[in-house]
Amino acid sequence: MRILVDNPYLFQYFSLVLILLVLFGISFVLKGQDTLRKWSGIGLIVTPVVYFYLILEAYTLNIPYTDDFNLLETIHNFHVANGFVGKIEVLFEQVNQHRFAFERTVMLIMYFFTGTVNIKTQILLGNLALLGIFYLLFLTFKKEQISWYYFIPVPYVLFNLVYFENAIWGIAAIQNTPLIFFAFLSAYGMGRNDKKGWYLGIAAALLTTFTSGSGILTWIIGTLILLLQKRFKLLFIWLAIALAIVLFYFLFDYQVIPSHTGSVWPHPVFNLIFVFAFWGNAFYLDFIHPITNTFYADMIWCVLLGAGVLVVFCIWVLRLLLRKKTVWSDWFLWGAMMFAMGTGAMFVISRPINTYVMYGGNIFSRRYMIFGVALLATVYVCVVILVRNFKNIKHIIAGAGLLVFLALNFVSYYLSVTSIRKFHEDLVIDSFYWKNHKTFLTTGDNFGDIPFWNHPTRMSNLIDTLNANGLLDFDQYKALPAHHRIIAETRDKKTGYKGKFDLKISYLNDLNNVPSKFLRFEATGSGESKPAYFVLASADRTILLPALPVPNSVGDLIEKRTYYSSHYQYSLYRTKLPAGLFEVWMMEKDPSGAGKWKSYFTGKSISLSDSALANK
């Protein structure tokens, strides 16, 4: 669905949502408009879900990225493992503190039925767990006999690009989203207080444990639920199973990895604020947050939201303790909040800080935003239930929730579509970089970096193994010539590039908070031409950088009704490029035939110093 890559139709999506919202509002003003209210309400719920999956389908690729290679290697290792114990060791192989048995099982099943592993399919399967979370939260409204109208805000916070890295990266999608779903499902099963729920809770807890390390929290949550439900016989069985699982987890082919990150106790206030920021990370906007001496506004809101989450959690616990008769939704929502909040606490314990998180820096990866999003959706449901008997307040909460979640949804798409476009285009030419330069555009801080800590043969051997087993297709994008022939085969000898080219150089703090030289290549389109790549050509190397269209401003988006402008750019740190004197060309698709290219000289050259001197 390349059409959504070239034009995501954001204006049309936003307009459709607003039209449905107006129709939904009108149905309450005019009498006898129950049908309009029903279908506009359904439209408001369905639209963000459908658009989210259309975007995923368009932007995801069957190309592995970093840790995906490690999981793909599982298939080969599983087949060559000796005996049952050997295969179990492969299936439960330790990765840091985690055991990715669920992820590996999904890939093995895929391989069994298809003969290969499709990363794109894996991503879509992982994101289907969002529908499970969505459904469980919806069931609570049904159980509490609250109108489904109040549920309309929820899909706008669950289905957006706040956590885009988690949504489009193979291992993250098949790990974090199912992890949350299984944890929620375990809490749902335990909360049901019946035999079926008991078995469901155990099964989901097992899946959660062997999806990610934080899954062990489900056994603690289940213990607390059974304890307060006074189901002591089942509690004893639950603890026995939990003990067996924990012993297997930490004693079967496990190596303790020492932590060198320190402790939270020297700076308890800073780390408490850090926990709040994690709980409220749904408000963490998609732009670089280099460390500054002032607070970032979005991070202040993250902290405030996290503090609000704690308040709601405490009220919910008090309500749970005081209620004479509880229902499964009480326990489920409590367990769901505990898991998301507990994951945040574990995150902070493993990465303590010694200053205010609001100063920015390399704090959050965007794949962790999925926990904040799921927590925010759960807290909203809790708040609606808490005020269910106060009609006016309930209306205010629902209205405010809808406005905030709509704004969050729209802003996430406006800011992050460019991020997933960059990830998409970088992955497309990763195979070009590997074949021609033995490196990846998507990986590392320096030109020449490769996964597995730059081991001289590890990555080459792994790619050869994966290709031999049909698990990797690095030849799926064959349209580009070898790097030393690109200009010779694609240059237009008669015409130079008619648009404008420029290079902007600045200094920007990198992930290690070191001021580093940052390059931004800029070009304007010329007429109907649409540049695809910036081409840097020297006597030794030819480097391709995707020419990414620049989004229109909000005003131009509304006026022109299109997301992208006619300007193109690509930004990266200087260390990601080799040294040399490079001519700058612009490459675009040749309309005369499929798979053909045309390159036009910009008339400019750039000199890049040795990477060791790049930041001096």
Backbone hydrogen bonds, N-H to C=O, Kabsch-Sander energy under -0.5 kcal/mol:
donor,donor_aa,acceptor,acceptor_aa,energy
4,L,1,M,-1.5
5,V,2,R,-1.0
6,D,2,R,-2.1
7,N,3,I,-1.8
13,Y,9,Y,-2.1
14,F,10,L,-3.2
15,S,11,F,-2.5
16,L,12,Q,-2.4
17,V,13,Y,-2.1
18,L,14,F,-2.3
19,I,15,S,-2.6
20,L,16,L,-2.4
21,L,17,V,-2.2
22,V,18,L,-2.3
23,L,19,I,-2.5
24,F,20,L,-2.4
25,G,21,L,-2.2
26,I,22,V,-2.7
27,S,23,L,-1.8
28,F,25,G,-1.2
29,V,25,G,-0.8
29,V,26,I,-0.8
30,L,26,I,-2.6
33,Q,30,L,-0.7
37,R,33,Q,-2.5
38,K,34,D,-2.5
39,W,35,T,-2.4
40,S,36,L,-2.4
41,G,37,R,-2.0
42,I,38,K,-2.4
43,G,39,W,-2.3
44,L,40,S,-2.1
45,I,41,G,-1.5
46,V,42,I,-2.8
47,T,43,G,-2.6
49,V,45,I,-0.7
50,V,46,V,-2.6
51,Y,47,T,-2.5
52,F,48,P,-1.8
53,Y,49,V,-1.9
54,L,50,V,-2.1
55,I,51,Y,-2.4
56,L,52,F,-2.1
57,E,53,Y,-2.4
58,A,54,L,-1.9
59,Y,55,I,-2.3
60,T,56,L,-2.0
63,I,61,L,-1.7
68,D,65,Y,-2.3
69,F,66,T,-2.0
70,N,66,T,-0.5
71,L,67,D,-1.5
72,L,68,D,-2.4
73,E,69,F,-1.9
74,T,70,N,-0.6
74,T,71,L,-0.9
75,I,71,L,-0.6
75,I,72,L,-1.1
76,H,72,L,-0.8
77,N,73,E,-2.7
78,F,74,T,-2.9
79,H,75,I,-1.6
80,V,76,H,-1.8
81,A,77,N,-1.0
83,G,81,A,-0.6
86,G,82,N,-1.0
87,K,83,G,-1.8
88,I,84,F,-2.3
89,E,85,V,-2.3
90,V,86,G,-1.6
91,L,87,K,-2.5
92,F,88,I,-2.4
93,E,90,V,-1.2
95,V,98,H,-2.8
98,H,95,V,-2.6
100,F,93,E,-0.7
101,A,99,R,-1.2
102,F,210,F,-2.8
104,R,100,F,-2.2
105,T,101,A,-2.4
106,V,102,F,-2.3
107,M,103,E,-1.9
108,L,104,R,-2.5
109,I,105,T,-2.5
110,M,106,V,-2.2
111,Y,107,M,-2.5
112,F,108,L,-2.4
113,F,109,I,-1.9
114,T,110,M,-2.2
115,G,111,Y,-2.4
116,T,110,M,-0.5
119,I,117,V,-0.7
122,Q,118,N,-2.3
123,I,119,I,-2.4
124,L,120,K,-2.2
125,L,121,T,-2.7
126,G,122,Q,-2.3
127,N,123,I,-2.1
128,L,124,L,-1.0
128,L,125,L,-0.6
129,A,126,G,-1.3
130,L,127,N,-1.4
131,L,128,L,-1.2
132,G,128,L,-0.9
133,I,129,A,-2.1
134,F,130,L,-2.8
135,Y,131,L,-2.4
136,L,132,G,-2.3
137,L,133,I,-2.2
138,F,134,F,-1.9
139,L,135,Y,-2.4
140,T,136,L,-1.1
141,F,137,L,-1.0
142,K,138,F,-1.7
143,K,139,L,-2.7
144,E,140,T,-2.4
145,Q,142,K,-0.8
146,I,141,F,-2.7
150,Y,147,S,-1.5
151,F,148,W,-1.4
152,I,149,Y,-1.3
154,V,151,F,-1.4
156,Y,153,P,-0.9
157,V,153,P,-0.8
157,V,154,V,-1.2
158,L,154,V,-2.0
159,F,155,P,-2.5
160,N,158,L,-0.9
164,F,161,L,-1.7
166,N,163,Y,-1.1
167,A,163,Y,-1.5
168,I,164,F,-1.8
169,W,165,E,-1.1
173,A,169,W,-3.0
174,I,170,G,-1.9
175,Q,171,I,-0.6
175,Q,172,A,-0.5
176,N,172,A,-1.8
177,T,172,A,-0.7
179,L,175,Q,-2.1
180,I,176,N,-2.1
181,F,177,T,-2.2
182,F,178,P,-3.3
183,A,179,L,-2.2
184,F,180,I,-2.7
185,L,181,F,-2.8
186,S,182,F,-2.4
187,A,183,A,-2.1
188,Y,184,F,-2.4
189,G,185,L,-2.7
190,M,186,S,-2.6
191,G,187,A,-2.0
192,R,188,Y,-1.2
193,N,190,M,-0.8
198,W,194,D,-2.0
199,Y,195,K,-2.1
200,L,196,K,-2.4
201,G,197,G,-2.8
202,I,198,W,-1.9
203,A,199,Y,-2.5
204,A,200,L,-2.7
205,A,201,G,-2.0
206,L,202,I,-2.3
207,L,203,A,-2.1
208,T,204,A,-2.5
209,T,205,A,-2.4
210,F,206,L,-1.7
211,T,208,T,-1.5
212,S,208,T,-1.5
215,G,212,S,-1.9
216,I,213,G,-1.6
217,L,214,S,-1.9
218,T,215,G,-1.8
219,W,216,I,-1.3
220,I,216,I,-0.9
221,I,217,L,-2.7
222,G,218,T,-2.6
223,T,219,W,-1.7
224,L,220,I,-2.1
225,I,221,I,-2.4
226,L,222,G,-2.6
227,L,223,T,-2.2
228,L,224,L,-2.3
229,Q,225,I,-2.0
230,K,226,L,-0.5
230,K,227,L,-0.8
231,R,226,L,-2.2
232,F,230,K,-1.1
235,L,231,R,-2.0
236,F,232,F,-2.0
237,I,233,K,-1.7
238,W,234,L,-2.9
239,L,235,L,-2.6
240,A,236,F,-2.0
241,I,237,I,-2.5
242,A,238,W,-2.7
243,L,239,L,-2.5
244,A,240,A,-2.0
245,I,241,I,-2.5
246,V,242,A,-2.7
247,L,243,L,-2.5
248,F,244,A,-2.3
249,Y,245,I,-2.8
250,F,246,V,-2.3
251,L,247,L,-1.7
252,F,248,F,-2.0
253,D,251,L,-1.0
267,H,264,V,-1.0
271,N,267,H,-2.0
272,L,268,P,-2.0
273,I,269,V,-2.4
274,F,270,F,-1.7
275,V,271,N,-2.1
276,F,272,L,-2.1
277,A,273,I,-2.3
278,F,274,F,-2.1
279,W,275,V,-2.5
280,G,276,F,-1.9
281,N,278,F,-1.7
283,F,280,G,-1.8
284,Y,281,N,-1.7
285,L,283,F,-0.8
287,F,285,L,-1.7
292,T,359,Y,-1.8
296,Y,358,M,-2.5
300,I,296,Y,-1.7
301,W,297,A,-2.0
302,C,298,D,-1.7
303,V,299,M,-2.1
304,L,300,I,-2.5
305,L,301,W,-2.7
306,G,302,C,-2.5
307,A,303,V,-2.3
308,G,304,L,-2.2
309,V,305,L,-2.3
310,L,306,G,-1.8
311,V,307,A,-1.8
312,V,308,G,-2.3
313,F,309,V,-2.6
314,C,310,L,-2.4
315,I,311,V,-2.3
316,W,312,V,-2.5
317,V,313,F,-2.3
318,L,314,C,-2.3
319,R,315,I,-2.5
320,L,316,W,-2.3
321,L,317,V,-2.2
322,L,318,L,-1.8
323,R,319,R,-1.7
330,D,327,V,-1.3
331,W,327,V,-1.1
332,F,328,W,-2.8
333,L,329,S,-2.3
334,W,330,D,-1.5
335,G,331,W,-2.8
336,A,332,F,-2.8
337,M,333,L,-2.3
338,M,334,W,-2.4
339,F,335,G,-2.2
340,A,336,A,-2.0
341,M,337,M,-2.7
342,G,338,M,-2.8
343,T,339,F,-2.4
344,G,340,A,-1.7
345,A,341,M,-2.1
346,M,342,G,-2.5
347,F,343,T,-2.2
348,V,344,G,-2.1
349,I,345,A,-2.4
350,S,346,M,-1.8
351,R,347,F,-0.9
351,R,348,V,-0.5
359,Y,356,Y,-1.6
360,G,357,V,-1.9
361,G,289,H,-4.1
363,I,361,G,-2.1
368,Y,365,S,-1.9
369,M,366,R,-1.0
370,I,367,R,-0.7
371,F,368,Y,-1.2
372,G,368,Y,-0.9
373,V,369,M,-2.6
374,A,370,I,-2.3
375,L,371,F,-2.2
376,L,372,G,-2.5
377,A,373,V,-2.3
378,T,374,A,-2.0
379,V,375,L,-2.7
380,Y,376,L,-2.3
381,V,377,A,-1.9
382,C,378,T,-2.2
383,V,379,V,-2.6
384,V,380,Y,-2.3
385,I,381,V,-2.0
386,L,382,C,-2.5
387,V,383,V,-1.7
388,R,385,I,-1.2
390,F,387,V,-2.2
391,K,389,N,-0.7
394,K,390,F,-2.9
395,H,391,K,-2.2
396,I,392,N,-2.1
397,I,393,I,-2.8
398,A,394,K,-2.5
399,G,395,H,-2.7
400,A,396,I,-3.0
401,G,397,I,-2.8
402,L,398,A,-2.4
403,L,399,G,-2.3
404,V,400,A,-2.7
405,F,401,G,-2.7
406,L,402,L,-2.5
407,A,403,L,-2.4
408,L,404,V,-2.5
409,N,405,F,-2.5
410,F,406,L,-2.9
411,V,407,A,-2.8
412,S,408,L,-2.2
413,Y,409,N,-1.8
414,Y,410,F,-2.5
415,L,411,V,-2.7
416,S,412,S,-2.3
417,V,413,Y,-1.8
420,I,416,S,-2.2
421,R,417,V,-2.0
422,K,418,T,-2.2
423,F,419,S,-2.2
424,H,420,I,-2.2
425,E,421,R,-2.7
426,D,422,K,-2.7
427,L,423,F,-2.2
428,V,424,H,-1.8
429,I,425,E,-1.2
430,D,427,L,-1.2
431,S,427,L,-0.6
433,Y,429,I,-2.1
434,W,430,D,-2.4
435,K,431,S,-2.6
436,N,432,F,-2.2
437,H,433,Y,-2.7
438,K,433,Y,-0.6
438,K,434,W,-1.3
439,T,433,Y,-0.9
440,F,449,D,-1.0
447,F,575,T,-2.7
449,D,446,N,-2.1
454,N,450,I,-1.5
455,H,452,F,-1.5
459,M,455,H,-0.6
461,N,457,T,-2.8
462,L,458,R,-2.0
463,I,459,M,-2.6
464,D,460,S,-2.2
465,T,461,N,-2.3
466,L,462,L,-2.8
467,N,463,I,-2.6
468,A,464,D,-2.2
469,N,465,T,-1.6
470,G,467,N,-1.3
471,L,466,L,-2.8
472,L,466,L,-0.8
476,Q,473,D,-1.2
478,K,476,Q,-0.6
485,R,482,A,-2.0
486,I,482,A,-0.7
486,I,483,H,-0.8
489,E,485,R,-2.5
490,T,486,I,-1.7
491,R,487,I,-2.2
492,D,599,S,-2.5
493,K,491,R,-0.8
497,Y,601,F,-2.7
502,D,522,E,-2.5
504,K,520,R,-2.7
506,S,518,F,-2.4
508,L,516,S,-2.8
510,D,514,V,-2.1
513,N,510,D,-2.3
516,S,508,L,-1.9
518,F,506,S,-3.6
519,L,572,L,-3.0
520,R,504,K,-2.3
521,F,570,Y,-2.9
522,E,502,D,-3.1
523,A,568,Y,-2.6
524,T,500,K,-1.8
525,G,566,S,-2.9
527,G,525,G,-0.5
529,S,526,S,-2.0
532,A,587,M,-3.4
533,Y,587,M,-2.0
534,F,545,L,-3.3
535,V,533,Y,-0.5
535,V,585,W,-3.1
536,L,534,F,-0.6
536,L,543,I,-2.8
537,A,535,V,-0.7
537,A,583,E,-2.7
538,S,536,L,-0.5
538,S,541,R,-3.1
543,I,536,L,-2.9
545,L,534,F,-2.3
547,A,532,A,-2.5
548,L,546,P,-1.0
548,L,569,Q,-2.0
550,V,567,H,-2.9
552,N,563,Y,-3.6
557,L,553,S,-2.9
558,I,554,V,-2.0
559,E,555,G,-2.4
560,K,556,D,-3.3
561,R,557,L,-1.3
565,S,550,V,-2.9
568,Y,523,A,-3.4
569,Q,548,L,-2.3
570,Y,521,F,-1.8
572,L,519,L,-2.2
574,R,517,K,-2.6
576,K,573,Y,-2.2
577,L,574,R,-2.1
580,G,608,L,-2.5
582,F,580,G,-0.6
582,F,606,I,-3.1
583,E,537,A,-3.1
584,V,604,K,-2.6
585,W,535,V,-2.9
585,W,583,E,-0.6
586,M,600,Y,-2.6
587,M,533,Y,-2.7
588,E,598,K,-2.7
590,D,596,K,-2.5
593,G,590,D,-1.6
596,K,593,G,-1.4
598,K,588,E,-2.8
599,S,490,T,-2.8
600,Y,586,M,-2.6
602,T,584,V,-2.3
604,K,584,V,-0.5
606,I,582,F,-2.8
608,L,580,G,-2.9
608,L,606,I,-0.5
609,S,607,S,-0.5
613,L,610,D,-2.2
614,A,611,S,-1.1
616,K,613,L,-1.9
